[in-house]
Amino acid sequence: MSCNKDTKLIWESYQNTLNEADEFSFDKLVHMGSEHYEKVKGSKEREEIYKEIEETYLTFFKNNMQQYSNADAIINYIEDGGFRDDMSNNLGHDEDAELDMIDRAINKFEF
């Protein structure tokens, strides 16, 4: 095979790779967000960290929409709060349970 044909095949393969957008897993997104949270926890309030993580990933997917076939779905998932809820659950941050625990502690010490 000549050098030109090899180059042409390599270029076609590269173009096909560029044209095939990958799908980004929601589970992977939640895992990455949870890891990000664990790295910075304690530096800010929980909600501030969640907001920062959401903004980071939202900006990334908005700027790289062509790279992921499901970028629109991921953007909606983040904007609708699903990402925050799933990340919170993954980290074991159940706000309702925490509020109940606080209420029980307050009621225990009331006269």
N, C-alpha and C positions, 0 to 999 in steps of 0.2 A: 504494500500500500504506500502510496506516495505521501510525502510530508504534508501536502495541501489537503489530501483526503483525511489524514489523521487530525489535522488542525480543524477541519470542517466538522468532523465527528465530535471532537472535544467541545467545540463551540456550540453545536446543537444540543449536546448533553447539558451544558451549562445553561443554555436558554430554557430548556425543559425544566431544569431545577428551579430557575427563577420564576417560571410561569406557574409552577405547582406550589400553591400556598399550603403551608402546614396548618393543621388544626392544633390549637393550644388547649391542653387538658385543663378543665376547671379544677380538678383535684390537684394538679401540679401548681396552679395559681394559688390555691388555698394553702398548700404546703409551703410555697415560697413566701407568701405573706406571713404565715405563722413563724417561719424562720427569721424573717425580717423583724417581726415583733419581739422575738426572744432576744435578738441582738441588742435592741434598744430599750427594752423594758426597764422601768425604774428611772429613766432619764426624763420622762414626761408622764402626764396623766394618760391613762389607757385610751380614752377617746381621742386625744391629740395624736397618739401613735397610730391608731386606726385611720384617722383622717389623713395623716401623712402617707401611710401605705397606700390607701385608696387613690390619693392624688398621684402618687408615683406611678402606679400601675395603669391608671386611667390615661395619663400623659403618654406613657410608653405605647399602649395599644392604639391610641389615636394617631400617634406618629408613625406607627408601623403596621397600619391596617392591611397593606398589600401583602405583607409577609404571612399573615394568618387568615385562613379561610373563615374562621369564626370570630374575627375581631369585633364585629358588630354585636354579636351575642355577649361577648366578654364585657364590652363597654356597657351594655345594658345591665348586665349582671352586677357590675360594680356600682353603676349609678342608682340602681334600684335597691341597693343595700344587701343583696344576696351574698356578695363576697364578704362583707363585714360580718354578717350573721354566721356564715360557714366558718370563717376564720376564728370567730369568737368561740363557736362550738368546738372547733378543733383544738383550741388552746384551753378549753375547759372553763371558759368565762361565761357562765350562765348568770346573767344579770338578775333574772327573776329569783333564782335560788339565793343569790347574794342578798337581795333586798329582803327576802323572807328571813334570812339568817339575822340580818341587822334588826328587823322588826322584833323577832323573838328575843334578841339580846336586850333591846330597849324595854320590851314588855316585862322581862324578867326582873329588871331593876326598878320598875315603877312601883309605887306604893299603893 
